Amino acid sequence: MAIASQKLLQNLLKITQDNCTATENLKTEPTAILNWKQDPKCWSVLECIEHLNRYGDFYLPEITTKIKTAQPKSSELFKGNWLGSYFSKSVSYSETLNKMKTFKSMNPLNSELNSQTLEKFINQQHQIIGLLEQSKNINLDKTKTAISISTLIKLRLGDTFKVLVYHNERHIKQAEQTLKKAVINNL
């Protein structure tokens, strides 16, 4: 399904700004609350954010490189394809989250984390905002990026942005839900 490129970028920009604001709000919480876990196999608030940082470490340089080498010609419509739609839908937030396995390298379970985890994520969100702005002059269908699970698989830039931003939103919501449980259990 086609969507106006500028509308897609605006939607992704709004979600990214919301993710940044939500993370700024987390900075007011004590580190002990941010490291609280419902059980040993669940992620803490900081582990949710660290998971996103690890994906950002892959996608931000990848997107930056592709934007720098892309032809400066925007497209009015972003069409995407079935693979990009599949990936972006699978990582999107919904009220009834389906649990997904993550790759070992992206799993922060039992990591030693502190407020620097939040700062890194906020910095990455500002980078995404800049990349979304730069992408207004790029063809979101013709510019392709590798994905974290295999550099052999390429997604259209618009789909890569959707996967990255929707995945961030999903885990920010998970972190907020974990925070609510942590506060209730530590009263």
N, C-alpha and C positions, 0 to 999 in steps of 0.2 A: 504494500500500500504506500503510495507516494504522499509525502508531506512537504510543505514549503521548507526549504533549507533554513531560512532565517527563523521560521517558527520553531523548528526542531532545536536550533542552537539557543534560542531564547528559553525554551522549556528546560533544556539541560543546564543553562546558566542559572535559572531560578532554583532548580534542585540543588545545584552545587553551592549556591549562596546559602540555602537553607541548611545544608550539611555543615557548612562552615560555622554558621550561627549556633547550631546545635552543639557542635564541638567546643565552641567558645564557652557555652553554658556549662559544659562538663568540667572546665578548668576551675570552677568554684567548689567542686567536691573534693573531699579529702582523698588522698591516694589509697587509703585502706578501703574506702567505699568503692573506688574505681577498680580495685583488684579483687573485690568480693566475688565469690562464685556460688551459684546455687548448689552445684555438686562438682566433684573433681573433673568430670568430663565436659562440663559446660565452660564457655568462655566468659571471662570477666568483661567489664566495659572496656578496659584498656586492651584486652586481647582482641576484641572486636575491631578496635581502631588499628591495632598493629597488623591485623590481617589485611586491612585496606592499605596500609602503608607499604606492605610487601608487594601488593599488586601495583600500586602507584610507582614503585621503584622500577617495575618492568615497563608499564605503559607510558609514563611521562617521557622518558627518553625516546621511546619508539615513535610516539605521536610527534614529538618535537622534530625529530629527524625527517619524518615523512612530510610534515608541513613545510620545512625548509627547502625540500627538493621538489615540492609539488608545483605544477603550473598554476600561476596566479589567475585563475578563471573560476569564478563562483558558478554554482548551478542553482537555478530557481527552485527545482524540486529535488528532493532526496528520495530515491526509490528503495534503496537497500536491497537485500535479498533474503531468501529463506533461512540461510545459515545465521546471518546477523540477527534476524528476527527471533530465531530459536534461542540463541545465546542470550540476547537481551531480555527476552521473556523469562528464561529460566533463572536469571539472577535478579529479577525485579522484585520489589517489595509487594507483599500482599498481606492482608490480615491473617490469613492462614498460611504461614510460611512452611514450605516443605523443606525438611532438613536435607542438606546436601553434604557430601563428603568433599573435603578440600585436599589438595595436594600437600604432602608432608612439608615441603619447603614453604608453603603458604600458611601452615598451621602454627599459630603462636601459643598453643596450649602450654601452660606452665613456664612462660617466659617471664623474666624479671623486667617489669615495666614501670614507668613513672610518667610524670607530666610531659617529658620530652616526646613521648608517643603522641600526645595530643598536638603539641607544637608542630611536629613533623607533618601530621595529617593536615593541619590548617595551612601550612606552607604549600603542601601538595594541592589543596583546593584552590589556592590563589594561582598556582601554576595552571591548573585546569581552566580557570576563568580566563587567563591570558591566552591559552591555546584555543578556547572556544571563540574568543574575539578574533584571533588571527585566522580562524577557519572561515570567517565570513567571506573571505576572498579566495577560497579553495573549493574545488569540486569535491563534494563529500562522497560521491559515488566512485569517481575515478581514482582518487587517492586511496591506497590500500596499506594496511598495517598488519604486522604479524600479531599473533595472540599468544598469551602466556603459556598455554598448554602445548603449543607447537609452533615454532617459527615457520613451518612449512604451510600452515593454514593462514590465509590472508582474509581480513575483513575489510569492508569499505569503511572509510574514516568515520562516516556518520554512525555506522553500526558499532564501531569501536568505542566512540564516545558514549553511545547509549549503554553499552555493556559496562563501561567504567563507571559512569555516573549512576546508573540504576543499581549496580552492585554496591556502590558507596551508600546510597540511600537505604538499601536493604539492611546493611549492617549498622548504620547509624540508628535506625529504628530498633534493631536488636539491642544495641548498647543502651538506648533509652529505656527499653523494657527491663533490661538487666538492672539498670540503675534504680528503677522503681522498686524492684524486688530487694535490692541491696539495702535501700533506705528503710523499707518496712522491716526487714530482718535484723537491722542494726539499731532500731529505736530503743 
